[in-house]
Amino acid sequence: MSGSLWMPPGSRPETLPVIPSRRAAPGWARPDPLDELSARLDDFTAAAVHPDEIAALLESDGLSDDQIRERYGVKNSFALAEELYERTERRYPEPEGPPHDPWRAGLLGCLLRGLLFALPGLGYVLGAPLLAGPRDAFGLPAATLPLLAGALVGWTWNQGLAHRAYSWLGLGDRPAARRCLLLGAPVGALLGALAALAVAGAHPGAVAFAAGQSVYLGAATALLVMGRERALLAALLPMSAGAVLALVRPVPDEARLTLLLGSLMVVTLLGLREVAPRKGRWAALNLRLPPRERDKPRRTRSRDTATGPRLSASLPYALFGLATGVLVLYAALGDALSGEGTVALTLSMGPAEWLLYRFRSGTLTGLRSTGTARAFRRATVRTAAWCLAAYLAALLALALATSALWPGAPQITGVRLAGLLLLGVVLWTGLLLQSFGAVLGTTAICCTAALAQTLALLTHTGNPHWTGPIVHGTAALAQVTLVCVLLGRATAHR
């Protein structure tokens, strides 16, 4: 074997000898039973992800181990399944038709919700005579502090209340969600009115307006949670039309007050009708509290512990509402934003919600199309970058449009625009993390940012023109990093 292979005369040294082809089986020979079985089960074995699937199919066909040893010459069904699995190339069939996407949402509905968030701001146009007066001790316009105090308390309370009501809806207990809103909304309205009264001073008009604002926030929360956006829009249209008219021509104070109280009354009655118990013809007007333990699911009333959502689970969402509300109000009162920027941020919540759905849909596609954890992480980062860029483009367009239409709006500078966009990044990434249940991280970041800006304001640290963009940029960087780390794992998308 140490010598060279024998080569036929005339062949070159680099030419390999001819290997004889395999002889065909004689016509009288029977085909291999294992080949026949492999061909018969080809579609199933090609799609199997483990030999045990094939073994289960063989056993369901009634093949015993004795029959398998006699026909195929292997020990048992598991040995036969492994043989078939090795013989067949993997071919995973694609699903018939387009795959189901549970995160597909219409853009129009999301834009409607964004409009609903912005329309109540027109109430301040109609209520301007009630809020008129000299500037306060901080140099702010009259009634600013009562309105801000009531708004912050309302945002905080109703954010937690909405989470608890949605938790009941997620458990399939719609009556419990109604009872939660029926009890929680009036408490939030009372707390908002008391907060406004505590800082109002001698300004009864501001207290009355802040109380109406708190009542509206509670009723609107109930309608939005229960999916009654169209009813809320219809209730706000007369007030919105009157506010637009007041911008172009004088409107009597009596008409302003009538429009404000009329819209508030309609929204309150609609909210009460939506959450009232469904018993009797006049159930919408029945204000009796439900019996004790009625806030538990039916199957757990006789038990000592309830299986419903814990109250403490809603606390991070309430703190998130407080922190983001503080950041937005600081931006509106400071130099980073003015009124038109706040309106642009509010209107952008519609596209923001739609892009959250697009992100969930894109990551679902990434789960189907990628085969490794690294490839899925790259797909997730690309989807998040695209959605965030689309949101910032929508926010920029809204800011430029509102600045052009806003009466007496100052010129947009680079610092103001940077503060707006960075604050938008904080809000959108915070909502994204919140939608995946990572509320503790984003709440900690937003609360830290709000506290840092508060301390900078109280201690007069740094340039006030740059404090907002620096705080927003730091929080945005932290939350973008958190998005890439947490949402890049496939287990986060279960």
Residue pairs with C-beta under 8 A, 6 or more apart in sequence:
5 17
6 17
7 13
7 15
7 17
8 17
33 71
33 72
34 72
34 73
34 83
34 84
34 87
37 72
37 80
37 84
38 45
38 84
38 87
38 88
41 54
41 57
41 84
42 88
44 53
44 54
44 57
45 54
45 84
45 85
45 87
45 88
46 88
46 89
46 90
46 91
46 92
47 91
47 92
47 93
48 54
48 85
50 85
51 78
51 81
51 82
51 84
51 85
52 78
52 81
53 81
54 80
54 81
54 84
54 85
55 77
55 78
55 80
55 81
58 68
58 77
58 80
58 81
59 77
63 77
65 75
65 76
65 77
68 74
68 75
68 76
68 77
68 79
68 80
69 75
69 76
72 80
72 83
74 80
74 83
99 368
101 361
101 364
102 364
103 357
103 358
103 360
103 361
103 364
104 357
104 361
105 353
105 354
105 357
107 354
109 229
110 350
110 351
110 353
110 354
110 357
111 350
111 351
111 354
112 229
112 230
112 233
112 350
113 224
113 229
113 349
113 350
113 353
114 346
114 347
114 348
114 349
114 350
114 351
114 352
114 353
115 233
115 347
115 350
116 220
116 224
116 229
116 232
116 233
116 236
117 346
117 347
117 349
117 350
118 343
118 346
118 347
119 233
119 236
119 239
119 240
120 216
120 220
120 236
121 343
121 346
122 239
122 240
122 243
122 244
123 213
123 216
123 239
123 243
123 260
123 263
124 131
125 243
125 246
125 247
126 239
126 242
126 243
126 246
126 251
126 256
126 259
126 260
127 209
127 256
127 260
129 253
129 256
130 143
130 205
130 206
130 208
130 209
130 257
131 141
131 142
131 143
131 147
131 205
131 206
131 209
132 142
133 142
133 143
133 203
133 205
133 206
134 142
135 141
135 142
136 142
136 144
136 145
136 201
138 145
140 333
142 203
142 206
143 200
143 203
143 205
143 206
143 209
143 210
144 333
145 199
145 200
146 196
146 197
146 199
146 200
146 203
146 206
146 207
146 209
146 210
147 196
147 206
147 209
147 210
147 213
148 329
149 192
149 195
149 196
149 198
149 199
149 210
150 192
150 193
150 195
150 196
150 210
150 211
150 213
150 214
151 192
151 213
151 217
151 325
151 329
152 195
152 322
152 325
152 326
152 329
153 188
153 191
153 192
153 195
153 214
154 188
154 189
154 192
154 213
154 214
154 217
154 218
155 217
155 321
155 322
155 324
155 325
156 318
156 319
156 321
156 322
156 325
157 184
157 187
157 188
157 191
157 192
157 318
158 185
158 188
158 217
158 218
158 221
158 321
159 317
159 318
159 320
159 321
159 322
160 314
160 315
160 317
160 318
160 321
161 180
161 181
161 184
161 185
161 188
161 218
161 221
161 314
162 221
162 224
162 225
162 317
163 313
163 314
163 317
163 318
164 180
164 184
164 309
164 311
164 313
164 314
165 177
165 180
165 181
165 184
165 222
165 225
166 177
166 225
167 308
167 309
167 313
167 314
168 174
168 176
168 177
168 180
168 308
168 309
169 177
169 225
171 297
171 308
171 309
173 297
173 308
175 277
175 278
176 295
176 296
176 297
176 308
177 225
177 226
178 226
178 274
178 275
178 276
178 277
179 275
179 277
179 290
179 294
179 295
180 295
181 221
181 222
181 225
181 226
181 271
181 274
181 275
182 222
182 272
182 275
182 276
183 289
184 218
185 218
185 219
185 221
185 222
185 271
185 275
186 218
188 214
188 217
188 218
188 221
189 211
189 214
189 215
189 217
189 218
190 214
191 214
192 210
192 211
192 213
192 214
192 217
193 207
193 210
193 211
193 214
196 206
196 207
196 210
196 211
196 214
197 207
197 210
200 206
200 207
200 210
212 260
212 261
212 264
215 264
215 268
216 264
216 267
216 268
218 271
219 267
219 268
219 270
219 271
219 272
220 232
220 267
220 271
222 271
222 274
222 275
223 229
223 231
223 232
223 267
223 270
223 271
223 274
224 232
226 274
226 275
228 270
228 274
231 270
232 267
232 270
235 263
235 266
235 267
235 270
236 263
236 267
238 259
238 262
238 263
239 259
239 260
239 262
239 263
242 251
242 255
242 256
242 259
243 259
245 251
246 256
247 407
269 284
272 284
272 285
273 284
276 283
276 284
276 285
276 286
277 283
277 286
277 290
279 286
280 286
293 301
295 306
295 308
296 306
296 307
296 308
297 306
297 307
297 308
299 307
300 306
300 307
300 308
316 439
316 440
316 443
317 434
317 439
317 443
319 443
319 447
320 430
320 434
320 439
320 442
320 443
320 446
322 447
322 450
323 443
323 446
323 447
323 449
323 450
324 426
324 427
324 430
324 446
324 450
326 450
326 453
326 454
327 423
327 426
327 446
327 449
327 450
327 453
327 471
327 472
328 342
328 345
328 423
330 336
330 450
330 453
330 454
330 457
330 468
331 337
331 341
331 342
331 419
331 420
331 423
331 468
331 472
332 338
332 339
332 341
332 342
334 464
334 467
334 468
335 415
335 416
335 464
335 465
335 468
336 415
336 416
336 419
336 420
336 423
336 465
336 468
336 469
336 472
337 345
337 416
337 419
337 420
337 423
337 468
338 406
338 409
338 410
338 416
339 406
339 409
340 399
340 402
340 403
340 405
340 406
340 409
341 399
341 402
341 403
341 416
341 420
343 398
343 402
343 406
344 395
344 398
344 399
344 401
344 402
344 420
345 395
345 420
345 423
345 424
345 427
347 398
347 402
348 391
348 394
348 395
348 398
348 424
351 390
351 391
351 394
351 395
352 391
352 427
352 428
352 431
353 431
355 387
355 388
355 390
355 391
355 428
356 387
356 428
356 431
356 432
356 435
358 387
358 390
359 383
359 384
359 387
359 432
360 435
360 493
362 379
362 383
362 386
362 387
363 379
363 380
363 383
363 487
363 493
364 493
365 379
366 376
366 379
366 380
366 383
367 376
367 490
367 493
369 379
370 376
370 379
373 489
373 490
376 488
376 490
377 484
377 488
377 489
380 484
380 487
380 488
381 484
381 488
384 432
384 483
384 484
384 487
388 425
388 428
388 429
388 480
391 424
391 428
392 421
392 424
392 425
395 420
395 421
395 424
396 417
396 421
399 412
399 417
399 420
400 412
402 409
403 409
403 412
415 465
415 466
415 469
418 469
418 473
419 468
419 469
419 472
422 469
422 472
422 473
422 476
423 468
423 472
425 472
425 476
425 479
425 480
426 446
426 449
426 472
426 475
426 476
426 479
429 442
429 476
429 479
429 480
429 482
429 483
430 442
430 445
430 446
430 479
432 483
432 487
433 439
433 441
433 442
433 479
433 482
433 483
433 486
433 487
434 442
436 486
436 487
436 492
436 493
438 482
438 486
438 492
441 479
441 482
441 486
442 479
442 482
445 475
445 478
445 479
445 482
446 475
448 475
449 471
449 472
449 474
449 475
452 471
453 467
453 468
453 471
455 461
456 462
456 467
456 471
457 464
457 467
461 467
462 470
486 492
487 493
